[in-house]
């Protein structure tokens, strides 16, 4: 069998798993919906079940599928950009910027007695924080010619912002701190049906940018000097990588909160399955695997454990943290 056909076969299998995972997210929960009932969704389905399906589970399933794909693409691009196997989509500080925006909105407004239970307010404040850091990152990336320096600065930005958030917490009320902590745990189940098209549209734009970067990403793996010799505009390519990653990460964080480990672990899983570093193969691979992993984690959050529903980051950490430790212990590098 030709390698191209092998890739297509694996992609088709992964696509089927994405479909099965998506449907399971619609059926499983504290109120189980049978597959037979699901097949009659537009005819004989119970109105209560239909409400649960369309107003709660469908938006969460879409968010998990789209969000997992987005974070995985961001992780793949960052690992290539920094040539670092443990780089993830949050290394640019975008998630921290979003967290700062939400912290200001929830905790500082709580200090002055304003209501903070506003979904769009959280999304807008998160977006403002992410865009603010995005602009800072753009200015810095334009001035720097070193990916390593960019990584260090991104980590310093995140550390600085986390210090500001800690300071804000000392002034906040108990209720506002609780609301912020709940948001920071991350969840695909907080998004509404009206919000999913907005998030999906932003992610699709960023994905189109990522598709246009397949060749530049492959050339960057060979080293920037060689990439320049082939005629690649390295600075422009790096800028587009940063823009697309910021859009992918920022949009998911704004609507779902910070979701950890998916963007870090999935690219390695894709390389392990497809045995290649060609981004033409890896890009669709991480989209499918990311959708499966995040969908599976979202599915697990629907299963009450001792009467409690665990946040999605609990499951992403359980899967991702050991995987990252394994990568580090093996000393695995990008090939």
C-alpha positions as CSV (number, residue, x, y, z in Angstrom):
1,X,0.0,0.0,0.0
2,X,1.3,3.4,-0.9
3,X,2.1,5.8,2.0
4,X,-0.5,8.3,0.7
5,X,-3.2,5.6,0.9
6,X,-2.1,4.6,4.3
7,X,-2.5,8.2,5.5
8,X,-5.9,8.4,3.9
9,X,-7.0,5.2,5.6
10,X,-5.9,6.5,9.0
11,X,-7.6,9.9,8.4
12,X,-10.8,8.1,7.5
13,X,-10.6,6.0,10.7
14,X,-10.0,9.1,12.8
15,X,-12.8,10.9,11.1
16,X,-15.2,8.1,12.0
17,X,-14.0,8.2,15.6
18,X,-14.6,12.0,15.6
19,X,-18.2,11.3,14.5
20,X,-18.8,8.6,17.1
21,X,-17.3,10.8,19.8
22,X,-19.5,13.7,18.7
23,X,-22.7,11.6,18.9
24,X,-21.8,10.1,22.2
25,X,-21.4,13.6,23.6
26,X,-25.0,14.2,22.6
27,X,-26.3,11.0,24.2
28,X,-24.4,10.6,27.5
29,X,-25.2,12.6,30.6
30,X,-27.2,12.7,33.8
31,X,-30.2,12.5,31.5
32,X,-29.3,9.8,29.0
33,X,-30.7,9.9,25.5
34,X,-31.0,6.6,23.6
35,X,-29.8,6.4,20.1
36,X,-33.3,5.4,18.9
37,X,-34.7,8.6,20.5
38,X,-31.8,10.6,19.0
39,X,-32.7,9.4,15.5
40,X,-36.2,10.8,16.0
41,X,-35.0,14.2,17.2
42,X,-37.2,16.1,14.7
43,X,-40.3,14.0,15.2
44,X,-41.2,12.0,18.3
45,X,-38.4,13.1,20.7
46,X,-39.5,14.2,24.1
47,X,-39.5,18.1,24.3
48,X,-37.4,18.0,27.5
49,X,-34.8,15.8,25.9
50,X,-34.8,18.0,22.8
51,X,-34.1,21.1,24.9
52,X,-31.2,19.3,26.7
53,X,-29.8,18.2,23.3
54,X,-29.9,21.5,21.5
55,X,-29.4,24.0,24.3
56,X,-26.7,22.2,26.4
57,X,-25.1,19.2,24.7
58,X,-24.9,20.3,21.1
59,X,-23.1,23.6,21.8
60,X,-20.7,21.7,24.1
61,X,-20.0,19.0,21.5
62,X,-19.3,21.6,18.8
63,X,-17.1,23.7,21.2
64,X,-15.1,20.6,22.2
65,X,-14.6,19.4,18.6
66,X,-13.7,22.9,17.2
67,X,-11.7,23.9,20.4
68,X,-9.7,20.7,20.4
69,X,-8.8,21.0,16.8
70,X,-7.8,24.7,17.3
71,X,-5.6,24.1,20.3
72,X,-3.9,21.2,18.6
73,X,-3.1,23.2,15.5
74,X,-1.7,26.0,17.8
75,X,0.4,23.4,19.6
76,X,1.8,22.0,16.4
77,X,2.7,25.4,15.1
78,X,4.4,26.5,18.4
79,X,6.5,23.3,18.6
80,X,7.7,23.9,15.1
81,X,8.2,27.6,15.7
82,X,10.2,27.2,18.8
83,X,11.7,23.8,17.8
84,X,10.7,22.7,21.3
85,X,8.8,19.4,21.9
86,X,7.2,20.7,25.1
87,X,6.0,24.0,23.6
88,X,2.2,24.5,23.6
89,X,-0.3,27.1,22.3
90,X,-0.2,29.1,25.5
91,X,3.5,30.0,25.4
92,X,2.8,33.4,23.8
93,X,1.0,34.6,26.9
94,X,-2.4,34.8,25.1
95,X,-4.2,32.6,27.7
96,X,-2.7,34.8,30.5
97,X,-4.0,37.9,28.8
98,X,-7.4,36.4,28.5
99,X,-7.3,35.4,32.2
100,X,-6.3,39.0,33.1
101,X,-9.3,40.4,31.2
102,X,-11.7,38.0,33.0
103,X,-10.0,38.7,36.4
104,X,-10.5,42.4,36.0
105,X,-14.1,42.0,34.8
106,X,-15.2,39.5,37.5
107,X,-13.1,40.4,40.5
108,X,-12.6,44.2,40.2
109,X,-16.3,44.8,39.2
110,X,-17.3,42.6,42.1
111,X,-15.3,45.0,44.4
112,X,-17.5,47.9,43.2
113,X,-20.7,46.0,43.6
114,X,-21.5,45.3,39.9
115,X,-22.9,42.0,38.7
116,X,-20.4,39.7,37.1
117,X,-22.6,36.8,36.0
118,X,-22.7,38.0,32.4
119,X,-21.6,35.4,29.8
120,X,-20.9,37.9,27.0
121,X,-19.2,40.2,29.5
122,X,-16.7,37.4,30.3
123,X,-16.2,36.6,26.7
124,X,-15.6,40.3,25.7
125,X,-13.3,40.9,28.6
126,X,-11.4,37.7,27.8
127,X,-11.1,38.8,24.2
128,X,-9.9,42.3,25.1
129,X,-7.2,40.8,27.4
130,X,-6.1,38.3,24.7
131,X,-6.0,41.0,22.0
132,X,-4.0,43.3,24.2
133,X,-1.3,40.7,24.8
134,X,-1.6,39.8,21.1
135,X,-0.6,43.3,20.1
136,X,2.3,43.3,22.6
137,X,3.4,39.9,21.1
138,X,3.1,41.3,17.6
139,X,5.3,44.3,18.4
140,X,7.9,42.1,20.1
141,X,7.9,39.4,17.4
142,X,8.5,42.1,14.8
143,X,11.6,43.4,16.7
144,X,13.0,39.9,17.6
145,X,14.7,37.5,15.2
146,X,15.0,34.7,17.7
147,X,12.3,32.1,18.5
148,X,14.1,31.3,21.8
149,X,13.9,34.9,22.9
150,X,10.2,34.9,21.9
151,X,9.6,31.9,24.1
152,X,11.4,33.4,27.1
153,X,9.5,36.7,26.7
154,X,6.1,34.8,26.3
155,X,6.8,33.0,29.6
156,X,7.8,36.3,31.3
157,X,4.6,38.0,30.1
158,X,2.6,35.1,31.5
159,X,4.4,35.3,34.8
160,X,4.0,39.0,35.0
161,X,0.2,38.8,34.3
162,X,-0.2,36.0,36.9
163,X,1.3,38.3,39.5
164,X,-1.2,41.0,38.6
165,X,-4.1,38.5,38.9
166,X,-2.8,37.4,42.3
167,X,-2.8,41.1,43.4
168,X,-6.3,41.5,42.1
169,X,-7.5,38.5,44.1
170,X,-6.3,40.1,47.4
171,X,-8.9,42.9,46.8
172,X,-11.7,40.7,45.4
173,X,-14.8,39.4,47.2
174,X,-15.2,35.7,47.9
175,X,-18.0,35.3,45.4
176,X,-16.0,37.0,42.6
177,X,-12.9,34.8,43.3
178,X,-15.1,31.7,43.2
179,X,-16.5,32.8,39.8
180,X,-13.1,33.5,38.4
181,X,-11.7,30.1,39.7
182,X,-14.7,28.4,38.1
183,X,-13.9,30.1,34.7
184,X,-10.2,29.3,35.0
185,X,-11.0,25.6,35.3
186,X,-12.1,25.6,31.7
187,X,-15.3,24.0,30.3
188,X,-16.8,23.3,26.9
189,X,-20.2,23.3,28.6
190,X,-20.5,27.0,29.4
191,X,-20.9,28.0,25.7
192,X,-24.4,28.7,24.3
193,X,-25.8,27.8,20.8
194,X,-25.7,31.5,19.9
195,X,-22.0,31.8,20.8
196,X,-20.7,28.7,18.9
197,X,-20.9,30.2,15.4
198,X,-18.8,33.2,16.5
199,X,-16.1,30.9,18.0
200,X,-16.2,28.5,15.0
201,X,-15.9,31.4,12.5
202,X,-12.8,32.8,14.2
203,X,-11.2,29.3,14.4
204,X,-12.0,28.7,10.7
205,X,-10.2,31.9,9.7
206,X,-7.2,31.0,11.7
207,X,-7.2,27.5,10.2
208,X,-7.1,28.9,6.7
209,X,-4.0,30.9,7.7
210,X,-2.5,27.7,9.1
211,X,-3.2,25.8,5.9
212,X,-1.3,28.5,4.0
213,X,1.7,28.0,6.4
214,X,2.2,24.2,5.6
215,X,5.2,24.8,3.3
216,X,6.8,27.5,5.5
217,X,6.5,25.3,8.6
218,X,8.2,22.4,6.8
219,X,11.0,24.7,5.7
220,X,11.4,26.1,9.2
221,X,12.0,22.6,10.5
222,X,15.2,22.5,8.4
223,X,16.5,25.7,10.0
224,X,15.9,29.4,9.3
225,X,19.1,29.8,7.3
226,X,18.2,27.1,4.8
227,X,14.6,28.4,4.7
228,X,15.9,31.8,3.7
229,X,18.1,30.3,1.0
230,X,15.0,28.7,-0.5
231,X,13.4,32.1,-0.8
232,X,11.1,31.9,2.2
233,X,10.2,35.2,3.9
234,X,11.0,34.0,7.4
235,X,9.8,37.1,9.2
236,X,6.5,37.1,7.4
237,X,6.0,33.4,8.0
238,X,6.8,33.8,11.7
239,X,4.3,36.7,12.0
240,X,1.6,34.6,10.4
241,X,2.3,31.7,12.7
242,X,2.0,34.0,15.7
243,X,-1.3,35.6,14.3
244,X,-2.9,32.2,13.6
245,X,-1.9,30.7,17.0
246,X,-3.1,33.8,18.8
247,X,-6.5,33.6,17.1
248,X,-6.8,29.8,17.7
249,X,-5.8,30.0,21.4
250,X,-7.6,33.3,22.1
251,X,-10.9,32.3,20.7
252,X,-11.1,29.0,22.5
253,X,-9.9,30.6,25.8
254,X,-12.5,33.4,25.5
255,X,-15.4,31.1,25.1
256,X,-14.3,28.0,27.1
257,X,-11.7,29.2,29.5
258,X,-8.1,27.9,29.5
259,X,-7.9,24.3,28.4
260,X,-4.6,22.7,29.1
261,X,-2.4,20.0,27.7
262,X,-4.4,19.2,24.5
263,X,-2.3,21.5,22.3
264,X,0.9,20.2,23.9
265,X,0.2,16.4,23.7
266,X,-1.8,16.0,20.5
267,X,0.9,17.0,18.0
268,X,3.2,14.3,19.5
269,X,0.4,11.7,19.2
270,X,0.0,12.7,15.5
271,X,3.7,12.3,14.8
272,X,3.7,8.9,16.6
273,X,0.7,7.6,14.5
274,X,1.8,9.0,11.1
275,X,5.5,8.6,11.6
276,X,6.2,11.9,9.8
277,X,7.0,15.6,10.4
278,X,5.4,16.8,7.2
279,X,2.9,19.4,8.1
280,X,0.8,18.6,5.1
281,X,0.1,15.2,6.8
282,X,0.2,16.5,10.4
283,X,-2.2,19.4,10.1
284,X,-5.3,17.3,9.2
285,X,-4.0,14.7,11.7
286,X,-3.9,17.1,14.7
287,X,-7.3,18.5,13.7
288,X,-8.9,15.0,13.9
289,X,-7.0,13.8,17.0
290,X,-7.5,17.0,18.8
291,X,-11.2,16.8,18.2
292,X,-11.3,13.2,19.5
293,X,-9.2,13.9,22.6
294,X,-11.1,17.1,23.6
295,X,-14.4,15.4,22.8
296,X,-13.5,12.4,24.9
297,X,-12.6,14.6,27.8
298,X,-15.8,16.6,27.4
299,X,-17.7,13.3,27.4
300,X,-16.1,12.3,30.7
301,X,-17.2,15.5,32.3
302,X,-20.8,14.4,31.6
303,X,-20.4,11.4,33.8
304,X,-21.0,12.3,37.5
305,X,-18.4,10.8,39.9
306,X,-19.7,10.5,43.4
307,X,-22.4,13.0,42.5
308,X,-19.8,15.6,41.3
309,X,-19.0,16.7,37.7
310,X,-15.2,17.2,37.3
311,X,-13.9,20.1,35.1
312,X,-12.5,19.2,31.7
313,X,-8.9,20.2,32.7
314,X,-8.9,17.4,35.3
315,X,-9.2,14.9,32.4
316,X,-6.9,16.7,30.0
317,X,-4.2,16.9,32.8
318,X,-4.7,13.2,33.6
319,X,-4.0,12.3,29.9
320,X,-1.6,15.1,29.0
321,X,0.7,15.4,32.0
322,X,2.0,11.8,32.0
323,X,2.4,12.1,28.2
324,X,4.5,15.2,28.5
325,X,6.7,13.6,31.2
326,X,7.2,10.6,28.9
327,X,8.3,13.0,26.1
328,X,10.8,14.7,28.4
329,X,12.2,11.5,29.8
330,X,12.7,10.1,26.3
331,X,14.4,13.3,25.3
332,X,12.2,13.4,22.2
333,X,13.0,16.1,19.7
334,X,11.2,17.3,16.6
335,X,12.3,15.5,13.5
